């Protein structure tokens, strides 16, 4: 409980209170003040700096508005703004959605907003104020209910034990519900942290929350949840409407005129635009679409700092830096290191893929009257099927590079989980992160392990498998055309894949078989260059000797030759290459003989 130390803090906007508290009630006061925009209005003794913020009773005072005539940060013309805060960027980007939510709140409808947590502080109270209502915010560090109405057992083990965050929020919620007045809206910025969980295994706190909110059915609610965190459907159903705020729109209306302004004008400052030559002549939206407004501003500041002092920076430098920023911010996505020329042979496959990728890229420039056709012209992804070791994953990486995209490779078995609902949750998280990092490529290696043909079985394994296939279909059918996310599946058992995924509008299939002589010749040349081994005079002999080999086996041949030359004093000449081929053929015959004996 609070010790009653009173402290007044000045805030620039209502959302600063949420940012100040975050979710850490035990954060030291000095650290909280340093990391937030709040400014103390009372003297703060040095001894207070180490006290947890839970020991204080804060009074927040909204700073006076700027004097009349002070320039606004919002762009008022078709030019780049002089300055742009994260708050203004968020409200510009989501202005239409904010207006919709405010209209619903005015009509007494509860609204659930699905968005990245990083934008919530800029919207939580702003939406309610736009509706002309007074917000009552359930804050992670706010005052608790002290009227003795705490639920039994809420204090945990022993009367003095520290309460969990969820129990503190529930206690605070009880107090707010008792005090709520007409015209006020209850705002829950972290609904997912308070009531998250699966419908089949609800935590006790989630059950209490559901009971409280349904028991106050006349209260107007504004809740926020992160797309990567599951919310029980029974809790989501308490809200009349759900709104999704994802990425950044292609255009925003200019305040005051309503005229549409491209996002690369509205959310990029004059200094940033001037620093990268060619920015205004290039369609950058492909690289910005998946970023929410706050992350977009972070990426641009990162790029400006990286090229500070450079006078030759171009829009291509900005594009590559934003891609690097996304990869660094993600724990899973990375920048691929494979180009088309790193894959030997398979010219027909490369040409077919290049045509498909070109169609996908050109579809972004369709005239407005044909915009509705964009989704029909381009597949959601590719299925590469064929024998093991033929380079299916290499093709996926090369596609990502051609796409100027980040990539994540997921082993199919990694997604499966014995717990109900965990596989679907993992798939939702993968796609949500893919959209944030767009343009991006998600590769499901061994996709047959998570997308097998659905069955009518009633056992747990069948139900879990069917649910994962349904979740993949839901995610792929919900793609935003402007957010370029490509899904690639690899398998050597195509017949096991659910037919619904193999429809042309979802996956386009490419067979990557064992390389023919022309492809083997190309693969040999690629690895000879990579390991700096001469194949002059033996190229045709090697092409013939490796009949029936896959690309991975040819790579292993050159790897072994390189190791012998560098570490074992055996020159990587024609004799040594011939010996290695012979060893491989002997090992292959022995393996086949063993397989026949076992059969």
C-alpha positions in Angstrom: 0.0 0.0 0.0 1.1 3.6 -0.5 3.0 5.4 2.2 1.1 8.6 1.2 4.1 10.7 0.0 2.4 13.3 -2.2 4.2 14.6 -5.4 2.9 16.8 -8.2 4.1 16.0 -11.7 3.5 18.2 -14.8 2.5 16.3 -18.0 2.3 17.6 -21.6 -0.5 15.2 -22.5 -2.9 12.9 -20.7 -1.1 9.8 -22.1 2.1 10.7 -20.2 0.6 9.2 -17.1 0.4 5.8 -18.7 3.9 6.1 -20.0 5.2 7.1 -16.5 3.8 4.1 -14.8 4.3 1.5 -17.5 3.8 -1.9 -15.8 6.5 -1.6 -13.1 5.2 -0.3 -9.8 8.5 -1.0 -8.1 10.5 1.2 -10.4 12.6 3.8 -8.5 11.3 7.3 -8.7 14.5 8.7 -10.1 14.6 6.2 -12.9 10.9 6.7 -13.7 11.4 10.5 -13.9 14.5 10.2 -16.1 12.7 7.9 -18.6 9.5 9.8 -18.9 8.4 13.3 -20.0 6.9 14.1 -16.6 8.4 17.1 -14.7 8.2 17.4 -10.8 6.4 20.6 -9.7 7.5 20.0 -6.1 11.1 19.7 -4.7 12.3 16.1 -4.8 14.8 15.3 -2.0 17.7 13.0 -3.0 16.5 10.4 -0.6 13.3 9.9 -2.6 15.1 8.9 -5.8 15.5 5.3 -4.8 12.0 4.8 -3.5 9.6 2.8 -5.6 6.9 4.8 -7.4 4.3 2.7 -5.6 5.2 4.5 -2.4 3.9 7.8 -3.8 0.5 9.4 -4.3 0.9 11.4 -7.6 -1.1 14.4 -8.7 -0.8 15.0 -12.4 -1.1 18.5 -13.7 -1.6 19.1 -17.4 0.8 21.7 -18.7 -0.8 24.9 -20.1 -1.3 24.9 -23.9 1.2 26.8 -26.0 0.5 30.5 -26.6 -1.7 31.4 -29.5 0.4 31.7 -32.7 2.9 28.9 -31.7 3.6 26.9 -34.9 2.1 23.4 -34.8 4.1 20.3 -35.5 1.4 18.9 -37.8 1.9 19.4 -41.5 -0.5 22.0 -42.8 0.7 22.0 -46.4 1.9 19.4 -48.9 5.5 19.9 -47.8 7.4 17.9 -45.3 6.9 19.1 -41.7 9.6 21.0 -40.0 9.4 18.9 -36.8 7.2 15.9 -35.9 6.7 14.2 -32.6 5.8 10.6 -32.1 2.4 11.7 -30.6 1.5 13.8 -33.7 2.7 11.1 -36.1 0.5 8.5 -34.4 -2.6 10.8 -34.4 -2.0 11.7 -38.0 -1.6 8.1 -39.2 -4.6 6.9 -37.3 -6.8 9.9 -37.6 -9.6 8.1 -39.4 -9.7 5.2 -37.0 -9.6 7.7 -34.0 -12.6 9.5 -35.5 -14.5 6.2 -35.9 -13.7 5.1 -32.3 -14.8 8.5 -30.9 -18.1 8.4 -32.8 -18.8 4.9 -31.4 -18.0 6.0 -27.8 -20.3 9.1 -28.2 -23.0 6.6 -29.1 -22.4 4.7 -25.9 -20.7 1.7 -27.7 -17.7 0.0 -26.1 -14.6 -0.2 -28.4 -11.8 -2.7 -28.4 -8.6 -1.5 -30.2 -6.1 -4.0 -31.5 -2.7 -2.3 -31.9 1.0 -2.4 -31.0 1.6 -1.4 -27.4 4.0 1.3 -28.3 1.3 3.5 -29.7 -1.2 3.1 -26.8 0.1 6.0 -24.7 -0.6 8.4 -27.6 -4.2 7.2 -28.1 -5.6 5.9 -24.8 -7.1 9.2 -23.5 -7.0 11.1 -26.8 -9.7 8.9 -28.3 -12.0 9.6 -25.4 -11.3 13.3 -25.4 -12.1 13.4 -29.2 -15.5 11.8 -28.3 -16.1 14.7 -25.9 -16.1 12.4 -22.9 -14.0 12.2 -19.7 -11.5 9.3 -19.6 -11.0 7.2 -16.4 -7.9 5.2 -17.0 -7.0 1.9 -15.4 -3.3 2.6 -14.9 -0.7 0.0 -13.9 0.6 2.3 -11.2 -2.6 3.9 -10.2 -4.2 4.0 -6.7 -5.7 0.7 -5.4 -9.1 0.0 -4.0 -8.7 0.6 -0.3 -12.3 0.2 0.8 -11.9 -3.3 2.1 -13.6 -4.8 -1.0 -10.6 -6.9 -2.1 -11.3 -10.3 -3.3 -10.5 -13.2 -0.9 -7.0 -14.4 -1.4 -6.0 -11.4 -3.5 -3.1 -10.6 -1.2 -1.4 -13.9 -2.1 0.4 -16.0 0.6 0.1 -14.1 3.8 -1.7 -10.8 4.4 1.4 -8.7 3.8 2.6 -10.4 0.6 3.1 -8.3 -2.5 0.1 -8.4 -4.8 0.5 -9.4 -8.4 0.1 -6.8 -11.0 -3.2 -8.3 -12.1 -4.6 -8.2 -8.6 -3.6 -4.6 -8.1 -5.3 -3.7 -11.4 -8.4 -5.6 -10.4 -8.6 -3.8 -7.1 -8.2 -0.5 -8.8 -10.9 -1.4 -11.3 -13.4 -2.1 -8.5 -12.8 1.4 -7.1 -13.2 3.0 -10.5 -16.4 1.2 -11.3 -17.9 2.4 -8.0 -16.9 6.0 -8.7 -17.7 6.2 -12.4 -20.0 9.0 -13.4 -22.3 9.5 -16.4 -20.3 10.7 -19.4 -17.1 9.0 -18.3 -15.4 6.2 -20.3 -13.4 3.5 -18.6 -10.1 3.1 -20.5 -8.1 -0.1 -20.1 -4.7 0.4 -21.8 -3.4 -3.1 -21.0 -6.5 -5.3 -21.3 -4.3 -8.2 -22.6 -2.1 -8.2 -19.6 -5.0 -8.1 -17.2 -7.4 -10.6 -19.0 -5.2 -12.5 -21.4 -5.3 -16.2 -21.8 -7.0 -19.0 -23.7 -10.7 -19.5 -23.5 -10.1 -23.1 -22.4 -7.8 -22.2 -19.5 -8.7 -18.8 -18.1 -6.6 -17.6 -15.1 -8.6 -16.7 -12.0 -7.9 -13.0 -12.5 -9.3 -13.1 -16.1 -12.5 -14.7 -14.7 -12.8 -12.0 -12.1 -12.3 -9.3 -14.8 -15.0 -10.9 -17.0 -17.4 -10.9 -14.1 -16.6 -7.3 -13.2 -17.0 -6.0 -16.8 -20.2 -8.0 -17.6 -21.6 -6.9 -14.2 -21.2 -3.3 -15.3 -22.9 -3.7 -18.6 -23.9 -0.1 -18.8 -20.3 1.2 -18.6 -18.7 2.4 -21.8 -15.3 0.8 -22.3 -12.3 1.6 -24.4 -9.8 -1.3 -24.3 -6.4 -1.9 -26.0 -4.8 -5.3 -26.8 -1.6 -6.2 -28.6 -2.2 -8.3 -31.7 0.4 -10.9 -30.5 -1.3 -11.5 -27.2 -4.4 -13.7 -27.2 -7.6 -12.4 -25.6 -10.4 -14.7 -24.5 -13.3 -14.4 -26.9 -15.7 -14.1 -24.0 -13.9 -11.0 -22.9 -13.6 -9.5 -26.4 -17.3 -10.0 -26.8 -18.0 -7.5 -24.1 -17.1 -4.8 -26.6 -19.5 -3.7 -29.3 -16.9 -3.0 -32.0 -13.3 -4.1 -32.6 -10.9 -1.8 -34.5 -7.5 -2.9 -35.8 -4.6 -0.3 -36.1 -1.8 -1.9 -38.0 1.2 -0.5 -39.8 0.8 2.9 -41.5 -1.7 4.0 -44.2 -0.5 5.1 -47.6 -2.0 8.6 -47.2 -3.2 10.8 -44.4 -5.5 13.9 -44.6 -3.8 17.3 -44.1 -5.2 18.9 -40.9 -7.5 21.7 -41.8 -8.0 20.9 -45.4 -8.5 17.1 -45.5 -6.4 16.9 -48.7 -4.6 13.5 -48.8 -0.9 13.6 -48.3 1.4 10.6 -49.0 2.8 9.1 -45.8 6.4 9.7 -47.0 5.6 13.4 -47.0 3.5 13.6 -43.9 5.6 11.5 -41.5 9.1 12.4 -42.8 10.6 15.8 -41.7 12.2 18.3 -44.0 15.7 17.5 -42.7 15.2 13.8 -43.2 13.9 14.2 -46.7 16.8 16.6 -47.7 19.4 14.2 -46.3 18.5 11.3 -48.8 18.6 12.3 -52.4 15.7 11.1 -54.5 13.3 10.4 -51.6 10.4 12.5 -53.1 10.7 10.8 -56.5 10.5 7.2 -55.1 7.6 5.2 -53.8 8.9 4.4 -50.3 5.6 3.2 -49.0 6.5 -0.5 -49.6 9.2 -0.2 -47.0 7.2 1.9 -44.5 3.8 0.2 -44.6 4.4 -2.4 -41.9 5.8 0.0 -39.4 3.5 1.7 -36.9 4.0 5.5 -36.7 6.2 5.4 -33.6 8.6 2.7 -35.0 8.6 4.6 -38.4 9.9 7.7 -36.6 12.4 5.6 -34.7 13.7 4.1 -38.0 14.0 7.6 -39.6 15.9 9.0 -36.7 18.2 6.0 -36.8 18.8 6.5 -40.5 19.5 10.2 -40.1 22.0 9.5 -37.3 23.7 6.8 -39.3 24.3 9.1 -42.3 25.0 12.2 -40.3 27.6 14.3 -42.1 27.3 12.3 -45.3 26.3 14.5 -48.4 26.0 11.6 -50.8 23.3 9.5 -49.1 20.5 8.4 -51.4 17.0 7.0 -51.0 18.5 3.5 -51.6 20.7 4.1 -48.5 17.6 5.0 -46.6 15.7 1.9 -47.8 18.6 -0.4 -46.8 19.0 1.3 -43.4 15.3 0.8 -42.7 15.6 -2.8 -43.6 18.6 -3.1 -41.2 16.7 -1.3 -38.5 13.8 -3.8 -38.8 16.2 -6.8 -38.5 17.9 -5.3 -35.5 14.6 -4.6 -33.8 13.4 -8.1 -34.4 14.7 -11.2 -32.5 13.7 -13.4 -35.4 13.9 -11.6 -38.8 17.2 -11.1 -40.5 18.6 -9.8 -43.8 19.1 -12.7 -46.3 22.6 -13.3 -47.7 21.7 -15.2 -50.9 21.4 -13.7 -54.4 20.1 -15.3 -57.6 23.6 -15.7 -58.8 24.5 -17.7 -55.7 22.2 -20.5 -57.0 23.6 -22.6 -59.8 21.4 -23.9 -62.6 17.6 -24.1 -62.4 17.2 -21.3 -64.9 13.6 -22.2 -65.8 12.6 -21.9 -62.1 14.4 -18.6 -61.7 12.7 -17.2 -64.8 9.3 -18.3 -63.6 9.9 -16.8 -60.1 11.2 -13.6 -61.5 8.0 -13.2 -63.7 5.8 -13.7 -60.6 7.8 -11.3 -58.5 7.7 -8.7 -61.2 3.9 -9.0 -61.4 3.6 -8.6 -57.7 5.8 -5.5 -57.8 4.0 -3.9 -60.8 0.5 -4.6 -59.2 1.3 -1.8 -56.7 1.0 0.7 -59.6 -2.4 -0.4 -60.8 -4.9 2.5 -61.6 -7.4 3.2 -58.9 -10.3 1.6 -60.7 -8.3 -1.7 -60.8 -7.1 -1.7 -57.2 -9.6 -4.4 -56.2 -7.8 -6.8 -58.6 -4.5 -6.6 -56.9 -5.1 -9.5 -54.6 -6.1 -11.7 -57.5 -3.0 -11.0 -59.5 -0.5 -12.0 -56.9 -0.2 -15.2 -54.8 0.3 -15.1 -51.1 3.3 -17.3 -51.3 5.2 -20.2 -52.9 5.6 -23.9 -52.2 8.9 -25.3 -53.1 8.7 -29.1 -53.2 11.2 -31.8 -54.2 14.0 -34.0 -52.9 16.0 -33.0 -49.8 19.1 -30.9 -50.4 18.1 -29.3 -53.7 18.2 -25.7 -52.5 14.6 -24.9 -51.6 15.6 -22.7 -48.7 18.2 -21.0 -50.9 15.5 -20.0 -53.3 13.4 -18.5 -50.4 16.4 -16.4 -49.3 17.1 -15.2 -52.9 13.4 -14.2 -53.2 13.7 -12.2 -50.0 16.7 -10.4 -51.4 15.0 -9.7 -54.7 12.1 -8.4 -52.6 14.4 -6.1 -50.5 12.8 -7.9 -47.6 13.7 -9.3 -44.2 13.3 -13.1 -43.7 12.5 -15.6 -41.0 13.0 -19.3 -41.4 10.8 -21.4 -39.1 11.1 -25.1 -38.8 7.6 -26.6 -39.0 8.1 -28.8 -35.9 9.1 -25.7 -33.8 5.5 -24.4 -34.2 3.7 -27.5 -33.0 3.0 -27.7 -29.3 1.3 -30.2 -27.1 -0.8 -27.5 -25.3 -4.1 -26.5 -26.7 -4.0 -23.3 -28.7 -0.3 -22.8 -28.5 0.4 -23.6 -32.1 -2.2 -21.1 -33.3 -0.8 -18.5 -31.0 2.7 -19.0 -32.4 1.4 -18.7 -35.9 -0.4 -15.5 -35.1 2.8 -14.1 -33.6 4.8 -15.0 -36.6 2.4 -13.3 -39.0 2.1 -10.2 -36.8 5.9 -9.8 -36.6 6.1 -10.4 -40.4 3.6 -7.6 -41.0 5.6 -5.3 -38.7 8.8 -6.1 -40.6 7.3 -5.8 -44.1 8.4 -6.3 -46.8 9.2 -9.7 -45.3 9.3 -13.4 -46.1 8.3 -16.1 -43.7 9.7 -19.5 -44.6 8.1 -22.6 -43.1 10.6 -25.4 -43.5 8.9 -28.8 -43.6 5.5 -27.1 -43.8 3.9 -30.5 -44.1 4.4 -30.9 -40.4 2.0 -28.0 -39.6 -0.2 -27.8 -42.7 -1.0 -31.5 -43.2 -4.3 -32.5 -44.8 -7.1 -32.0 -42.3 -9.0 -35.0 -41.0 -12.2 -35.7 -39.2 -10.4 -37.3 -36.2 -11.6 -36.4 -32.7 -8.3 -36.9 -31.0 -6.2 -34.0 -29.6 -3.5 -34.3 -32.3 -6.0 -34.1 -35.1 -7.9 -31.1 -33.6 -4.6 -29.3 -33.0 -3.4 -29.9 -36.6 -6.7 -28.8 -38.1 -6.7 -25.6 -35.9 -3.2 -24.7 -37.2 -4.2 -25.1 -40.8 -7.2 -23.0 -40.2 -5.1 -20.3 -38.5 -2.6 -20.2 -41.5 -5.6 -19.9 -43.9 -7.0 -17.1 -41.8 -3.7 -15.2 -41.7 -3.1 -15.6 -45.5 -6.6 -14.5 -46.5 -6.3 -11.5 -44.2 -3.3 -10.0 -46.0 -3.3 -6.2 -46.5 -2.4 -5.6 -50.2 -0.1 -2.7 -49.2 1.8 -4.7 -46.7 4.1 -7.0 -48.6 4.4 -10.3 -46.7 5.3 -13.4 -48.6 5.0 -16.9 -47.2 7.2 -19.7 -48.5 6.8 -23.4 -47.6 9.3 -26.1 -48.3 8.5 -29.8 -48.3 9.5 -33.1 -49.9 6.1 -34.5 -49.2 3.7 -32.3 -51.2 0.9 -34.9 -51.1 0.5 -34.4 -47.4 -0.3 -30.6 -47.6 -3.9 -29.6 -47.1 -5.5 -28.9 -50.5 -6.9 -25.5 -49.3 -3.4 -24.2 -49.1 -2.5 -25.3 -52.6 -5.1 -23.1 -54.3 -3.4 -20.8 -56.9 -4.6 -17.6 -55.0 -2.6 -18.8 -51.9 0.5 -20.8 -52.9 2.1 -21.2 -56.3 4.0 -24.5 -56.4 7.5 -25.0 -57.9 9.2 -28.4 -58.2 12.9 -28.2 -57.2 14.1 -31.6 -58.4 17.5 -33.1 -58.6 19.7 -30.9 -60.9 20.1 -31.9 -64.5 23.5 -31.7 -66.2 23.1 -28.0 -67.0 22.1 -27.2 -63.4 24.9 -29.4 -62.0 27.4 -27.5 -64.1 26.1 -24.2 -62.7 26.2 -25.5 -59.1 29.8 -26.7 -59.5 30.8 -23.3 -60.9 29.1 -21.5 -58.0 30.9 -23.5 -55.3 34.2 -23.5 -57.2 34.1 -19.7 -57.1 33.0 -19.6 -53.4 35.8 -21.9 -52.2 38.4 -20.6 -54.8 39.0 -24.0 -56.3 39.9 -24.3 -60.0 37.8 -26.6 -62.1 39.6 -25.9 -65.4 39.7 -29.0 -67.4 37.6 -31.1 -65.1 34.2 -29.2 -65.2 32.6 -31.7 -67.7 34.0 -34.7 -65.9 32.6 -33.5 -62.5 29.3 -32.7 -64.1 29.1 -36.3 -65.4 30.4 -37.9 -62.2 27.9 -36.1 -60.0 24.8 -37.5 -61.8 22.1 -38.0 -59.2 23.6 -35.7 -56.7 21.7 -32.8 -55.1 23.1 -29.4 -54.6 24.0 -29.9 -51.0 26.2 -32.9 -51.9 28.0 -30.9 -54.5 28.6 -28.2 -52.0 30.0 -30.8 -49.5 32.4 -32.0 -52.2 34.0 -28.5 -52.5 33.9 -27.9 -48.8 35.9 -31.1 -48.2 38.4 -30.2 -51.0 38.9 -26.8 -49.4 39.5 -28.3 -45.9 42.0 -30.8 -47.3 43.9 -28.0 -49.1 43.9 -25.5 -46.2 44.3 -27.8 -43.2 45.6 -31.2 -44.4 48.2 -30.2 -47.1 46.3 -31.9 -49.9 46.0 -29.7 -53.0 42.5 -29.3 -54.3 43.4 -30.5 -57.8 41.8 -32.9 -60.2 43.2 -36.0 -58.4 41.9 -34.9 -55.0 38.5 -34.0 -56.4 38.3 -37.4 -58.1 39.2 -39.1 -54.8 36.5 -37.2 -53.0 33.9 -38.2 -55.7 34.9 -41.8 -55.3 34.6 -41.7 -51.5 31.1 -40.2 -51.9 30.0 -42.9 -54.3 31.3 -45.7 -52.1 29.5 -44.2 -49.1 26.3 -44.0 -51.1 26.5 -47.6 -52.2 27.1 -48.7 -48.6 24.1 -46.7 -47.5 21.8 -48.1 -50.1 22.9 -51.7 -49.3 22.2 -51.1 -45.6 18.7 -49.8 -46.5 18.0 -52.9 -48.6 19.1 -55.2 -45.7 16.8 -53.3 -43.3 13.9 -53.5 -45.7 
